[in-house]
Amino acid sequence: MKALHRSLKTAVATAVLTGASLTSVQALAADYVIDAKGAHASINFKIKHLGYSWLTGRFNDFSGDFSYDPAKVEESKIHVTIDTTSIDSNHAERDKHLRGSDFLSVDKFPQAKFVSKRITNVEDGGEEFDVVGDLTLHGVTKEITIEVEKVGEGKDPWGGYRAGFEGDTEIRLKDFGIDYDLGPASQVVELELHVEGIKQ
C-alpha cells in the first residue's frame, strides 16, 4: 500500500509539473499585428509654431507588429513602418510643404521606420517601461527612447485577443537632417503613439 501511495503521489506531482510547464509555454511572448487598418492605432505629432501655439498632425498610413509577454516585458519587441507621404496636418498647402525638400523629402524618403533594440526601466509590475530603438527618418537613423505605458489587454468581441499601449518621445529635427529654420522654439517635435495590437 505504501508503494502504491508513493506512486500516486508521484503521478500527481508529475501532472502538476506538466500543467505548470504547459502554462509556462502558453505564457511565452505572443505576436501582435498593429491594428492600423481598423484605426485603433495612431501616430501623432506636435511642434510649436513660432513659440506661440502648437501645430498638430498625424501620419495616416503605417503598419507594424510587436511581441509581448507580460511576464517578461524586457523581451518585448516592436517594428513600425510609416508612410511619410501620408502626413496630415489638416491643411493641404502646409502638408505639401512638409512633404517637400524643406522637411520630409518624401520623394527620396517615402518611409520612416522604428525598430526596437531593448526594453529598459520596467516599472509598476511591467505596466510602464522604456523602448529604446532606432528611428530612421529623412534618411538618417538615430537611437531614441519611447516612454511607454500599458493601456490594457484582453479578449475582444470578435473572438480575438488584443493588447494596447501608449507612448511618447521627442526628436530634434536637426538630428535627422531637417534644418529648415522655424525659430528657436520650433526645433523639437513631440511624438505621441497609440498602439493596439491583435494577437496572431
C-alpha positions in Angstrom: 0.0 0.0 0.0 2.8 2.4 0.8 4.4 1.7 -2.6 1.0 2.4 -4.3 0.6 5.6 -2.2 4.1 6.8 -3.3 3.3 6.0 -6.9 0.0 8.0 -6.7 1.8 11.0 -5.2 4.5 10.8 -7.9 1.8 10.7 -10.6 0.0 13.7 -9.1 3.3 15.7 -8.8 4.1 14.9 -12.4 0.7 16.0 -13.6 1.1 19.3 -11.7 4.5 20.0 -13.1 3.4 19.1 -16.6 0.5 21.5 -16.2 2.8 24.2 -14.9 5.1 23.6 -17.9 2.2 24.0 -20.3 1.1 27.2 -18.6 4.7 28.5 -18.9 4.7 27.7 -22.6 1.4 29.4 -23.1 2.8 32.5 -21.3 5.6 32.9 -23.8 5.7 36.2 -25.8 2.8 36.4 -28.3 3.0 38.2 -31.6 0.6 41.0 -32.4 -0.2 43.0 -35.6 -0.9 46.7 -35.0 -4.5 47.4 -35.9 -3.9 50.4 -38.1 -6.5 49.3 -40.7 -9.2 49.4 -38.0 -8.0 52.9 -37.0 -7.3 51.6 -33.5 -3.8 52.9 -33.5 -2.3 56.4 -34.3 0.9 58.2 -34.7 0.5 61.9 -33.8 2.9 64.8 -33.6 3.0 68.4 -32.5 5.5 71.2 -32.7 5.4 74.8 -31.6 4.6 77.4 -34.2 7.0 80.3 -33.6 6.6 79.6 -29.9 3.1 81.0 -29.9 0.9 77.9 -30.5 1.0 74.2 -31.3 0.9 72.8 -34.8 -0.5 69.3 -34.6 -0.8 66.4 -37.1 -0.6 62.7 -37.7 0.6 60.1 -40.2 -2.4 58.4 -41.6 -0.7 55.3 -43.1 1.6 53.0 -41.2 1.9 49.3 -40.3 3.8 47.3 -37.7 3.9 44.4 -35.3 5.2 43.6 -31.8 5.8 40.7 -29.5 4.8 41.0 -25.9 4.8 38.8 -22.8 3.5 40.4 -19.6 5.7 38.1 -17.5 8.9 39.0 -19.5 8.3 42.6 -20.6 12.0 43.2 -21.1 12.0 40.7 -24.0 9.3 42.6 -26.0 10.0 43.9 -29.5 8.3 46.3 -31.9 8.7 47.3 -35.5 6.8 50.1 -37.2 6.9 51.4 -40.8 5.4 54.8 -41.6 4.4 56.1 -45.0 5.7 59.7 -44.7 3.6 60.8 -47.7 0.6 60.3 -45.5 1.4 63.3 -43.2 -1.7 65.2 -42.4 -1.8 68.5 -40.5 -5.3 69.3 -41.7 -4.0 71.9 -44.2 -3.3 70.9 -47.8 -0.8 73.6 -48.6 1.2 73.1 -45.4 1.2 69.3 -46.0 2.6 69.8 -49.4 5.4 71.9 -47.9 6.0 69.3 -45.2 6.4 66.6 -47.9 8.9 68.7 -49.8 12.6 69.2 -49.6 12.5 71.6 -46.7 11.2 68.8 -44.4 10.5 65.2 -45.1 11.6 65.0 -48.8 9.1 62.1 -49.3 10.2 61.7 -53.0 13.6 60.4 -51.7 12.5 59.1 -48.3 8.9 57.8 -48.6 9.2 55.7 -45.4 10.2 56.1 -41.8 10.9 53.1 -39.6 11.3 52.3 -36.0 12.9 49.1 -34.8 13.3 48.4 -31.1 16.6 47.3 -29.7 15.9 46.8 -26.0 13.4 47.4 -23.2 14.6 49.3 -20.1 13.3 50.9 -16.9 10.5 48.3 -16.4 8.3 49.6 -13.5 4.9 49.3 -11.9 4.8 45.5 -12.4 5.5 45.8 -16.1 2.9 48.4 -16.8 5.4 51.1 -17.6 8.7 50.8 -19.4 11.0 52.4 -22.0 11.5 51.2 -25.5 14.9 52.0 -26.9 15.4 51.6 -30.7 16.5 53.1 -34.0 14.3 55.6 -35.8 15.1 56.1 -39.4 13.7 59.4 -40.7 14.7 61.5 -43.7 17.5 59.0 -44.5 19.0 59.3 -41.0 19.0 56.7 -38.3 19.2 57.7 -34.7 18.6 55.9 -31.4 15.6 57.3 -29.5 13.7 56.3 -26.3 10.0 56.0 -26.1 8.3 56.1 -22.7 5.5 53.5 -22.8 2.5 52.8 -20.6 0.3 49.8 -21.0 -3.4 50.7 -21.5 -4.8 47.1 -21.2 -5.2 43.7 -22.8 -7.9 41.1 -23.1 -10.4 39.4 -25.4 -12.3 41.4 -28.0 -16.0 40.9 -29.0 -14.9 39.1 -32.2 -13.1 36.2 -30.7 -9.7 37.7 -30.8 -7.2 39.0 -28.2 -5.7 42.5 -28.1 -3.1 44.5 -26.2 -2.7 48.2 -26.2 -0.1 50.8 -25.2 0.6 54.5 -25.4 3.9 56.1 -25.7 5.6 59.5 -26.2 9.0 60.8 -27.2 10.7 63.9 -28.5 13.0 64.3 -31.5 15.1 67.2 -32.7 14.6 67.9 -36.4 18.3 68.8 -36.9 19.3 65.3 -35.7 17.6 63.9 -38.7 19.0 66.4 -41.2 15.9 68.7 -41.3 17.3 72.2 -40.7 14.6 74.4 -42.0 14.6 77.5 -39.7 11.3 77.7 -37.8 12.8 79.7 -35.0 14.5 78.5 -31.7 11.1 77.5 -30.2 10.3 75.1 -33.0 13.2 72.7 -33.1 11.7 69.7 -31.2 8.8 67.5 -32.4 6.8 65.7 -29.8 5.5 62.3 -30.9 2.5 60.6 -29.3 1.9 57.0 -30.1 -1.2 54.8 -29.6 -0.7 51.2 -30.4 -3.4 48.5 -30.3 -2.3 45.0 -31.5 -4.3 41.9 -32.5 -2.8 38.7 -31.3 -1.8 36.3 -34.1 
